[in-house]
Amino acid sequence: METRLEHILTHACKAEMIAHLTGHQDDFEEAIRLAIADKQPYSWRAAWLLWSCMEKNDPRIRTHIRTIIDVIPSKRDGHQRELLKILQQMEISEEDEGYLFDFCVTIWEKIHNRPSVRWLAFNTIVSIAKRYPHLFNEIYFLTEDHYLDTLSPGIKNSIDRMIREFSE
């Protein structure tokens, strides 16, 4: 049987979804469980909604960071993107950053993934590497032409800009 939140996720517009989750804090935990689950069409939508309703470094998500990182590889492109967007708003431990960095490199290297998820994975890689400058050589390697060929000119420019800022 469909829960109240599941019904909202499939029958409401975004503003109504945000209003519901904001007004029903008891559904926030269910949204997290759905976001890390594989219960489509709800899981991707729950992750998408969480990003819109969470605070920076949201304490309600803090205990789920490692689980979110662990499930990213098993999700499809769009779902991965939404989970990465959530993680970018969180403070992540060094150990978990290592796992996240590795998963993002794997996403980035899959040149046939959607450009939007690859861009977000690369953005996450650069964000982590800013705290660990010794990773610059690995990032430089990840910008070889065969990784960039399937991207749009706009995304390529964005990546060039990230690299320039990183190396300054």
C-alpha positions in Angstrom: 0.0 0.0 0.0 1.3 3.5 -0.9 2.2 5.7 2.0 1.1 9.3 2.3 4.6 10.5 1.3 4.8 8.1 -1.7 1.4 9.4 -2.9 2.7 13.0 -2.6 5.9 12.1 -4.5 3.8 10.9 -7.5 0.8 13.2 -7.5 2.0 16.6 -6.4 4.0 19.4 -8.0 7.3 20.3 -6.4 5.9 23.2 -4.4 3.3 20.9 -2.9 5.9 18.3 -2.1 8.2 20.8 -0.4 5.2 22.2 1.6 4.2 18.6 2.7 7.7 17.6 3.8 8.2 20.9 5.6 4.9 20.6 7.4 5.2 16.9 8.2 8.7 16.4 9.7 7.7 12.9 10.6 7.9 12.1 6.9 11.5 13.3 6.6 13.0 10.0 7.8 10.8 8.1 5.4 12.0 10.4 2.6 15.6 9.5 3.6 14.8 5.7 3.6 13.1 6.0 0.2 16.0 8.0 -1.2 18.5 5.3 -0.4 16.2 2.4 -1.3 15.4 1.0 -4.7 11.7 1.6 -4.8 11.0 3.4 -8.0 9.4 5.8 -8.9 9.6 7.0 -5.3 13.4 6.7 -4.5 14.7 9.2 -7.1 11.9 11.6 -6.3 12.6 11.4 -2.6 16.3 12.2 -3.1 15.3 15.1 -5.4 12.9 16.4 -2.7 15.3 16.0 0.2 17.8 18.2 -1.5 15.2 20.9 -1.8 14.1 20.6 1.8 17.3 20.0 3.7 19.5 22.5 5.5 23.3 22.7 5.0 24.8 19.9 7.0 21.4 18.7 8.0 21.5 16.7 11.3 18.6 14.5 10.1 20.8 13.3 7.2 24.1 13.1 9.1 23.6 9.5 10.4 22.8 8.4 6.8 25.9 9.8 5.0 27.8 6.5 4.8 24.7 4.6 3.6 24.1 7.2 0.9 27.7 6.9 -0.3 27.4 3.1 -0.3 24.3 3.0 -2.4 25.4 5.5 -5.1 27.0 2.9 -7.3 23.9 0.8 -7.4 21.7 3.7 -8.6 20.9 4.9 -12.1 22.4 8.2 -13.4 19.7 10.6 -12.3 19.4 9.1 -8.8 23.1 9.2 -8.4 23.0 12.9 -9.3 20.4 13.7 -6.6 22.3 11.7 -3.9 25.5 13.6 -4.8 23.6 16.9 -4.5 22.6 15.9 -1.0 26.1 14.9 -0.1 27.6 18.2 -1.4 25.6 20.0 1.3 27.0 17.8 4.1 30.2 17.8 6.1 31.8 14.4 5.4 34.4 12.6 7.5 37.8 12.0 6.0 37.2 8.3 5.7 33.8 8.8 4.0 35.4 11.4 1.7 37.8 8.7 0.5 34.9 6.4 -0.4 33.0 9.2 -2.0 36.0 10.3 -4.0 36.5 6.8 -5.4 32.8 6.5 -6.3 32.9 9.8 -8.1 36.0 8.9 -10.0 34.2 5.7 -11.2 31.1 7.8 -12.2 33.3 10.3 -14.0 35.2 7.6 -15.9 32.0 6.1 -17.4 32.0 8.4 -20.4 28.5 7.2 -21.5 26.8 8.3 -18.3 24.7 11.4 -18.5 26.9 14.5 -18.6 25.0 16.1 -15.7 25.9 13.3 -13.3 29.4 13.1 -14.6 29.8 16.9 -14.1 28.4 16.7 -10.5 30.8 13.8 -9.8 33.7 15.8 -11.1 32.6 18.8 -9.1 32.6 16.6 -6.0 36.1 15.2 -6.9 37.4 18.8 -7.1 35.7 19.8 -3.9 37.3 17.0 -2.0 40.7 17.5 -3.7 40.8 21.1 -2.6 41.2 19.8 1.0 43.9 17.3 -0.2 46.1 19.1 -2.8 48.2 15.9 -3.4 45.2 14.7 -5.4 45.7 17.3 -8.1 47.7 14.9 -10.3 44.9 12.4 -10.3 42.4 15.2 -11.3 44.7 16.3 -14.1 44.7 12.8 -15.4 40.9 12.7 -15.3 40.7 15.7 -17.7 42.4 13.9 -20.6 40.5 14.3 -23.9 38.8 10.9 -23.9 37.0 11.9 -20.7 35.8 15.2 -22.1 34.9 14.1 -25.7 31.3 13.1 -24.8 30.6 16.4 -22.9 28.9 19.5 -24.2 31.0 22.7 -24.7 29.4 24.3 -21.7 30.3 21.4 -19.4 33.8 21.3 -20.8 34.2 25.1 -20.1 32.9 24.5 -16.6 35.5 21.8 -16.0 38.3 23.9 -17.4 37.2 26.7 -15.0 37.3 24.3 -12.1 40.8 23.1 -13.0 42.1 26.6 -13.4 40.6 27.6 -10.0 42.0 24.5 -8.4 45.5 25.0 -9.7 45.7 28.7 -8.7 
